[in-house]
Amino acid sequence: MEHSGADIIVTLPGTSFSVVYVKTANNKLVASAFSSARGLPEKHKISFRQFLALAWTAANAKARELGWIA
C-alpha cells in the first residue's frame, strides 16, 4: 500500500489487482480507479471481489492513521 498526496493505492503482490482511493473534499474515502488484467496467471487464489473487500479495509485503516477520517 502506498500513500501519495490525496491518494491511497492498494495492490496485491503477485497479481495485477490494484485500486486507488481518494480523499474527497468532505473527508470521505472513495475508490477512483481499479485494475485487474484478465487472462494473466495470478499467484494468489483470490477473486477481484475479495481483493476489493480487503483493500477497502486496509485503505480505511490507512485513512484513519493519516487523520483523513474519524
Secondary structure, DSSP 8 states (H G I E B T S, - for coil): -EEETTEEEEE-TTSS-EEEEEE-TTS-EEEEEEE--TTS--SS---HHHHHHHHHHHHHHHHHHHTS--
